[in-house]
Amino acid sequence: MSGGERGRDGHEPAGRPASPEDPERPESAESAESAQDEAASRRRRVFFALWPDESTRGAISRASRKAVRLSGGRPTAKRNLHITVAFLGHVDPDALERAASVPPVETGPFELVLDRLGYFREARALWLGPSEMPPALAALEQSLWDGLEQAGFEREPRIYRPHLTLARRARGVDETVPPVHWNASALTLVESIALPRGVHYEPLQDWPL
């Protein structure tokens, strides 16, 4: 049977799958795939974070430089340093709008003392965080997630451990760092953008605490 012939019942011969260029391919399938591609392109990977000012970023970088070097890992770009408060993952425009409607969460500004080095073995990530979590940060995380759950988001099922990732593909180090004092005064909604040379974090909106 030639390529232009059909079987006696008028259908394509068995074993010939429709391809994207096939004129016999149902338009509904093409429309569905197009809609899926469009929806995927509109989804954005976002999270709420504490976003340091330039002075604090510099202090963190200086305090942790030796530990990062000893870890042998890939340092986090100074512009990307942050503490995640609530990670939402990939969201569509409607979900992004709902997330942005939850703040402000008025806990008041508070001080973070970053004085503890840690290591996530499975993720091979070296991190810096506070030895003691400020009550205001615990209240911020709890209140923010309460609002996000009411807006239809699902809370992460794990204990919140505030930290900044200093390096990835790292090994743990037995090192101390001079404490870095950070006056946190705002909550920031951030987009994570994958680029050929690594991830870039773009602040979208912030709210005073």
C-alpha positions as CSV (number, residue, x, y, z in Angstrom):
1,M,0.0,0.0,0.0
2,S,1.5,3.4,-1.0
3,G,1.9,6.3,1.5
4,G,-1.2,8.0,0.1
5,E,-3.5,4.9,0.3
6,R,-5.9,4.0,3.1
7,G,-7.2,0.7,4.2
8,R,-10.6,-0.6,3.1
9,D,-12.3,0.9,6.1
10,G,-11.0,4.4,5.2
11,H,-8.5,4.7,8.2
12,E,-4.8,5.0,8.2
13,P,-3.0,1.6,8.2
14,A,-2.1,0.3,11.7
15,G,1.4,1.0,12.9
16,R,1.7,4.5,11.5
17,P,1.7,7.0,14.4
18,A,0.7,10.6,13.7
19,S,3.6,13.0,13.8
20,P,3.5,16.8,14.5
21,E,3.8,17.3,10.7
22,D,1.1,14.7,9.8
23,P,-1.9,16.4,8.2
24,E,-4.0,13.6,9.6
25,R,-3.1,14.5,13.2
26,P,-6.1,15.6,15.2
27,E,-6.2,19.4,15.7
28,S,-7.4,18.9,19.2
29,A,-4.1,17.1,20.1
30,E,-2.1,20.0,18.7
31,S,-4.2,22.5,20.5
32,A,-3.8,20.7,23.8
33,E,0.0,20.5,23.4
34,S,0.2,24.2,22.5
35,A,-1.9,25.1,25.5
36,Q,0.3,23.0,27.8
37,D,3.5,24.6,26.4
38,E,2.0,28.1,26.9
39,A,1.0,27.3,30.4
40,A,4.4,25.9,31.2
41,S,6.1,29.0,29.8
42,R,4.0,31.2,32.1
43,R,4.9,29.3,35.3
44,R,7.5,30.9,37.5
45,R,9.6,29.4,40.4
46,V,9.2,31.7,43.4
47,F,9.8,31.9,47.1
48,F,9.6,34.4,50.0
49,A,12.9,35.4,51.6
50,L,14.8,37.7,53.8
51,W,17.0,39.6,51.3
52,P,20.2,41.2,52.7
53,D,21.3,44.7,51.8
54,E,24.6,45.2,50.1
55,S,26.5,45.9,53.4
56,T,25.2,42.7,55.0
57,R,26.1,40.7,51.8
58,G,29.6,42.0,52.0
59,A,29.9,41.1,55.7
60,I,28.6,37.6,55.1
61,S,31.0,37.1,52.2
62,R,34.1,38.3,54.2
63,A,33.1,36.2,57.3
64,S,32.6,33.0,55.3
65,R,35.4,33.3,52.7
66,K,37.8,30.9,54.4
67,A,35.2,28.3,55.2
68,V,33.9,28.3,51.6
69,R,37.4,27.9,50.3
70,L,38.1,25.0,52.6
71,S,34.9,23.3,51.6
72,G,36.0,23.1,48.0
73,G,32.5,23.9,46.9
74,R,31.0,26.2,44.3
75,P,30.4,29.5,46.1
76,T,26.9,31.1,46.0
77,A,27.2,34.4,44.2
78,K,27.1,37.3,46.6
79,R,24.0,38.8,44.9
80,N,22.1,35.5,45.5
81,L,22.6,35.3,49.2
82,H,19.3,35.1,51.1
83,I,17.3,33.2,53.8
84,T,14.2,31.4,52.5
85,V,11.1,31.9,54.6
86,A,8.6,30.0,52.4
87,F,9.3,28.1,49.2
88,L,6.4,27.9,46.7
89,G,8.0,26.3,43.7
90,H,6.6,26.7,40.2
91,V,3.4,28.8,40.1
92,D,1.1,30.2,37.4
93,P,0.1,33.9,37.2
94,D,-3.0,33.4,39.2
95,A,-1.1,31.6,42.0
96,L,1.6,34.3,42.0
97,E,-1.1,36.9,42.4
98,R,-2.6,35.0,45.3
99,A,0.8,34.6,47.0
100,A,1.6,38.3,46.6
101,S,-1.8,39.1,48.3
102,V,-0.8,37.4,51.6
103,P,1.8,39.9,53.0
104,P,2.4,42.1,54.8
105,V,3.2,40.1,57.9
106,E,3.8,42.8,60.5
107,T,6.3,41.2,63.0
108,G,8.5,44.3,63.2
109,P,12.2,44.4,62.2
110,F,14.5,42.1,64.1
111,E,18.2,41.2,64.3
112,L,19.7,38.0,63.0
113,V,23.1,36.9,64.3
114,L,24.6,34.6,61.7
115,D,27.2,32.7,63.7
116,R,26.8,29.0,62.9
117,L,28.3,27.0,60.1
118,G,26.4,23.9,59.0
119,Y,26.4,21.3,56.3
120,F,23.6,19.4,54.5
121,R,25.2,16.1,53.7
122,E,22.7,14.9,51.1
123,A,22.6,18.2,49.2
124,R,26.4,18.7,49.8
125,A,25.6,22.3,50.8
126,L,27.6,24.5,53.2
127,W,25.4,27.0,55.0
128,L,25.5,29.8,57.6
129,G,22.7,30.5,60.0
130,P,21.8,31.7,63.5
131,S,22.5,29.6,66.5
132,E,19.3,30.9,68.0
133,M,16.2,31.7,65.9
134,P,14.8,35.1,66.8
135,P,11.1,34.8,68.0
136,A,10.1,37.4,65.4
137,L,11.5,35.2,62.6
138,A,9.6,32.1,63.9
139,A,6.4,34.3,64.1
140,L,7.0,35.5,60.5
141,E,7.4,32.0,59.1
142,Q,4.3,30.7,60.9
143,S,2.1,33.7,60.1
144,L,3.2,33.7,56.4
145,W,2.4,30.0,56.0
146,D,-0.9,30.4,57.7
147,G,-1.8,33.0,55.1
148,L,-0.5,31.0,52.2
149,E,-2.4,27.9,53.3
150,Q,-5.6,30.0,53.3
151,A,-4.7,31.2,49.8
152,G,-4.5,27.5,48.6
153,F,-0.8,26.7,49.0
154,E,0.5,23.5,50.7
155,R,3.0,24.0,53.5
156,E,6.3,22.2,53.3
157,P,6.3,19.2,55.8
158,R,9.5,19.9,57.5
159,I,11.0,21.8,60.4
160,Y,12.0,25.4,59.4
161,R,15.8,25.9,59.8
162,P,16.8,29.4,58.6
163,H,20.1,29.5,56.7
164,L,22.0,31.0,53.8
165,T,23.5,28.6,51.4
166,L,27.2,29.5,51.1
167,A,28.4,26.8,48.7
168,R,27.2,23.8,46.8
169,R,29.0,20.6,45.8
170,A,30.9,21.2,49.0
171,R,32.2,19.2,51.9
172,G,31.7,19.9,55.6
173,V,34.4,22.0,57.3
174,D,35.4,22.3,61.0
175,E,35.6,26.1,61.0
176,T,34.2,29.0,63.0
177,V,33.1,32.3,61.5
178,P,32.9,35.8,63.1
179,P,29.3,36.6,63.8
180,V,27.5,38.7,61.2
181,H,24.7,41.0,62.6
182,W,21.8,41.5,60.2
183,N,18.9,43.8,60.8
184,A,16.1,42.3,58.8
185,S,13.4,44.8,58.0
186,A,11.5,43.4,55.0
187,L,10.0,40.3,53.4
188,T,10.8,39.8,49.7
189,L,9.1,37.7,47.0
190,V,11.8,36.4,44.8
191,E,11.9,34.6,41.4
192,S,14.4,31.9,40.7
193,I,15.5,32.0,37.1
194,A,17.6,29.2,35.5
195,L,20.4,30.6,33.2
196,P,23.1,28.7,31.3
197,R,25.7,29.8,33.8
198,G,23.7,29.1,36.9
199,V,20.6,30.4,38.8
200,H,19.7,34.0,39.2
201,Y,17.4,35.3,41.9
202,E,15.3,38.3,41.0
203,P,13.4,40.2,43.7
204,L,9.8,40.9,42.6
205,Q,8.3,42.7,45.5
206,D,9.0,43.5,49.1
207,W,7.0,44.4,52.2
208,P,8.2,46.1,55.4
209,L,8.0,43.9,58.5
